[in-house]
Amino acid sequence: MSKERTARHHVRRREFLNQDPELPAFIIGVVEDTSDIPDDDPQQRWNWGSITLELGDCYRRVSFDFGMRDEDDRANSLRKIALIAEVVNAVREAIALEVQSRNARPAQAAEDARPQCAQGAVA
């Protein structure tokens, strides 16, 4: 029997962000579970577990680095993902309020029926 380890994950998820599957916006999140690698592993493979967060729209792609090499890197990575989550959640709540506000307005034909990929982003 081989002693090769099969990777386990806390999170391993890839999703398309638009309801229309023809539009390519996506998110990928992966955090490998290294908890079963023994402390005395000669290669210290628990230091090199895969961590990925990637976001993409029709034209751009962003990936984030989450260093786990030492205690300072791990603290910074935890701070970074907490801030990302805080801002994303604040934007989600603001969009929900804006959807509610706009849905309450009288219905009118949209003059600018831009496709989802053509809408601008903050640079």
Residue pairs with C-beta under 8 A, 6 or more apart in sequence:
5 36
5 37
5 45
7 32
7 33
7 50
8 32
8 33
8 36
9 30
9 31
9 32
9 33
10 31
10 32
10 33
11 29
11 30
11 31
12 29
12 30
12 31
13 27
13 28
13 29
13 30
14 26
14 27
14 28
14 29
15 26
15 27
16 23
16 24
16 25
16 26
17 23
17 25
17 26
17 27
17 57
18 25
18 116
20 116
23 58
23 116
23 117
24 56
24 57
24 58
24 117
25 56
25 57
25 58
25 116
25 117
26 54
26 55
26 56
27 53
27 54
27 55
27 56
28 52
28 53
28 54
29 52
29 53
29 54
30 50
30 51
30 52
31 49
31 50
31 51
31 52
32 49
32 50
32 51
33 49
34 45
34 46
34 49
35 46
37 45
37 46
39 46
47 68
47 69
49 68
51 66
51 68
51 77
52 63
53 63
53 64
53 66
53 81
53 84
54 61
54 62
54 63
54 64
55 61
55 62
55 63
56 62
57 117
57 121
58 116
58 117
59 117
60 121
64 80
64 81
64 84
66 77
66 80
66 81
67 73
67 74
67 76
67 77
68 74
68 77
